Amino acid sequence: MPKSKRDRPVTLSKTKKKGKAHKEAIVSSIKKALEDYSSVYVFTFENMRNQRFKEFREQMKSSSRFFLGANKVMQFSLGRSAADEGKPGIHKLSKFLQGDSGLFFTNLGRDEVQRLFEGYEEHDFARTGALATETVELKEGPLEQFTHEMEPFLRKQGLPVRLNKGVIELVSDFVVCEEGKHLSPESARTLRLLGIKMATFRLHLVCRWSPDDFEVYREGLDLSDIESS
């Protein structure tokens, strides 16, 4: 009897991992970008959507380059102090590489960069664990936007539904989510079915370095340790 493919052993040692070589490649690319571009920004992001971000990168690749990765690797590439920085004053950016952040190298003018970032946002469906931006409640009665085949699936999402002459009917009012509370997997799926988008992918400029100056955009950031370094 032929052996089932499912029974074949998998050698875990063959699995490729991002190791030292990958980190060295990022460091090398960032150091090269320091020579190729006139200014560097730290930016943060919320509700990242990879495909949307890829499209935004493509839009500006002729004049700019983005880096996302481990903050410590990006900090090392720039330098963490005046003693090891790649360009005079650029170590100041490292202090702001925290959480969901990245680097943006560009030859675009300051005003143009601000216009592009401030005007960019993409609405999408919220994922499990995201905070609901509003309370969504369905009222008792027919759910005519759904076909009768959806009844079992809706029931699995916790909706009190039944079929009435081929029409899905909500037998009582149902709260899908409450404003300010985290979305459950069922809530996130139900909102998607209803076409309600609660997530907005945004990019925020934090600070900018150029050979001539250093500028901070986000209010409330403490510059005391940066100015003294």
C-alpha positions, 0 to 999 in steps of 0.5 A, spaced: 500 500 500 502 506 498 504 511 503 500 517 505 503 523 504 500 526 510 505 521 514 511 523 511 516 527 517 517 534 516 525 536 518 524 542 522 531 544 521 530 546 514 525 551 516 528 558 514 528 563 519 530 571 519 537 571 523 543 575 523 544 575 515 537 578 515 538 583 520 545 585 517 542 586 510 537 591 514 542 595 517 546 595 510 540 598 507 539 603 512 546 606 512 545 606 504 539 610 504 542 615 509 547 617 503 541 616 498 536 621 501 536 628 504 531 627 510 529 621 514 522 621 518 520 616 524 512 615 523 507 611 527 501 607 524 495 604 527 490 599 524 496 596 519 493 593 513 499 590 509 496 591 502 494 598 503 501 600 505 504 596 500 500 601 495 502 607 499 510 605 498 509 604 491 506 610 490 512 614 492 518 609 491 521 613 485 523 619 491 522 615 497 523 609 501 520 605 507 523 601 513 519 597 517 522 592 522 525 591 529 526 597 532 532 595 535 535 594 529 533 600 526 536 604 532 542 600 531 543 602 524 542 610 525 546 610 531 543 610 539 548 616 541 552 622 538 558 617 538 556 612 533 551 615 529 551 615 521 550 622 520 551 628 525 544 629 529 541 623 526 541 618 533 535 623 535 531 619 531 532 613 535 529 615 541 522 615 537 523 608 534 518 605 539 512 601 538 508 600 531 513 605 528 518 605 522 523 610 518 521 614 512 527 616 507 525 621 502 528 627 497 521 630 497 520 637 501 517 637 508 511 640 506 509 635 501 511 629 506 506 632 511 501 633 505 501 626 503 501 623 510 496 627 513 491 626 507 492 618 508 487 614 511 484 607 509 477 605 512 477 597 513 473 592 517 476 591 524 479 585 527 478 581 533 480 585 539 480 592 536 475 597 540 468 598 537 468 605 535 460 605 536 455 601 539 451 597 533 444 594 535 440 590 531 432 590 532 428 584 532 425 583 525 427 580 518 434 581 516 432 581 509 440 583 507 441 575 508 439 569 504 436 563 508 443 559 507 446 564 512 441 562 518 446 557 521 452 561 520 449 567 523 446 563 529 454 561 530 455 568 531 450 568 537 445 572 533 438 569 536 435 568 529 430 563 525 427 562 518 420 564 517 418 562 510 425 563 507 426 569 511 431 570 516 428 573 522 431 576 529 427 574 534 429 579 539 434 585 539 441 584 539 447 588 540 453 586 536 458 590 539 458 596 544 462 602 543 469 602 547 469 595 548 474 590 545 471 586 539 470 578 539 471 574 533 463 573 533 462 581 533 468 582 528 465 577 523 458 580 524 460 587 523 464 584 516 457 581 514 453 588 515 458 592 511 460 596 517 468 598 517 470 601 524 478 600 523 482 606 519 489 605 517 493 611 518 500 613 518 503 619 523 509 623 522 513 623 529 519 627 527 524 629 522 531 629 521 535 633 515 542 635 515 540 642 517 535 641 523 531 636 527 523 637 528 518 633 532 511 633 530 507 629 535 505 633 541 506 631 548 513 628 546 519 629 551 525 632 548 529 633 554 533 626 554 534 627 546 536 635 547 541 633 552 544 627 548 
